Amino acid sequence: MIQWIMIFAAILLNVCGHIFLKAGMNKVGAIDPQLLILDFNKVFFSSPFVILGISSYVASVALYMVVLSRTYLSFAYPLMMSTGYALIVLFSWQVFKEPFSMYKWAGVGLIFIGVLLIGK
């Protein structure tokens, strides 16, 4: 039971990382790739959402390492990636009002069916 809680916490932290980074970059605007390399601090400290996003990723990886120490990679990785992908699509639709078609609904449904099969 505890490994399920840890893996879903890692998934949620990963998803939060994506959401926070997107919110931060929406505030910053488009950046030149060279700026990211040459002046990382300017991009990194440009928004509290960017810092929250990176912090969420670090926490997600740390918790995922704990999960990997307790379960199979062939179980944890597909569960984390597929569930995270589906949640990103749903959160993007809700938080950022991104388009969400019937094809996306079908894809998210198929992903969750796959997650259930992997978990068996």
C-alpha positions in Angstrom: 0.0 0.0 0.0 2.8 2.4 0.9 4.5 1.9 -2.5 1.2 2.9 -4.2 1.1 6.1 -2.2 4.7 6.9 -2.9 4.4 6.3 -6.6 1.3 8.4 -6.9 2.9 11.2 -4.9 5.9 11.0 -7.3 3.5 11.2 -10.2 1.7 14.2 -8.8 5.0 16.0 -8.0 6.1 15.4 -11.6 2.9 16.7 -13.0 3.1 19.7 -10.7 6.6 20.4 -12.0 5.2 20.6 -15.5 2.3 22.8 -14.6 4.4 25.2 -12.5 7.1 25.4 -15.3 4.4 26.1 -17.9 2.8 28.8 -15.7 6.2 30.4 -15.0 7.1 30.4 -18.7 3.8 31.9 -19.6 4.7 34.8 -17.4 8.3 35.0 -18.8 7.3 34.7 -22.4 9.3 33.2 -25.2 13.0 32.9 -24.6 15.9 32.3 -26.9 17.6 29.0 -26.3 21.0 30.8 -26.0 19.6 32.8 -23.1 18.9 29.6 -21.2 22.5 28.5 -21.6 24.2 31.9 -21.3 22.1 33.4 -18.5 20.4 30.5 -16.7 19.9 32.5 -13.5 17.8 35.1 -15.3 15.5 32.4 -16.6 15.6 30.3 -13.4 14.8 33.2 -11.0 12.4 35.0 -13.4 9.3 33.5 -11.8 8.5 31.8 -8.5 6.6 29.2 -10.6 9.8 28.2 -12.4 11.5 27.6 -9.0 8.4 25.6 -7.8 8.5 23.6 -11.0 12.1 22.7 -10.7 11.7 21.9 -7.0 8.7 19.7 -7.8 10.9 17.8 -10.3 13.7 17.3 -7.8 11.2 16.0 -5.2 9.6 13.7 -7.7 12.9 12.2 -8.7 13.9 11.7 -5.0 10.6 9.9 -4.3 10.8 7.9 -7.5 14.2 6.6 -6.4 12.6 5.4 -3.2 9.9 3.7 -5.2 12.5 2.0 -7.5 14.3 0.7 -4.4 11.1 -1.1 -3.5 9.5 -2.3 -6.7 10.1 -3.4 -10.3 11.2 -0.9 -12.9 8.8 -2.6 -15.4 6.0 -1.7 -13.0 7.0 1.7 -11.8 8.2 3.4 -15.0 5.2 2.6 -17.2 2.8 3.6 -14.4 4.5 6.8 -13.7 4.9 7.9 -17.3 1.5 6.9 -18.6 -0.4 8.3 -15.6 1.7 11.5 -15.7 1.0 11.9 -19.4 -2.7 11.5 -19.0 -2.8 13.9 -16.0 -0.8 16.5 -17.9 -3.4 16.5 -20.7 -6.2 16.9 -18.2 -4.5 19.6 -16.1 -3.5 21.5 -19.3 -7.1 21.5 -20.4 -8.3 22.7 -16.9 -5.6 25.1 -15.9 -4.4 26.6 -19.2 -7.6 26.1 -21.2 -5.8 24.1 -23.9 -8.0 22.4 -26.5 -9.3 19.0 -25.6 -10.8 17.0 -28.4 -12.6 13.7 -28.5 -9.4 12.1 -29.7 -7.6 13.2 -26.5 -10.5 11.9 -24.4 -10.1 8.5 -26.1 -6.3 8.6 -25.7 -6.6 9.4 -22.0 -9.1 6.6 -21.6 -6.9 4.1 -23.3 -3.9 5.2 -21.2 -5.9 4.6 -18.0 -6.9 1.2 -19.3 -3.3 0.4 -19.9 -2.3 1.6 -16.4 -4.9 -0.8 -14.9 -3.5 -3.6 -17.0 0.1 -2.8 -16.0 -0.9 -2.7 -12.3 -2.3 -6.2 -12.4 
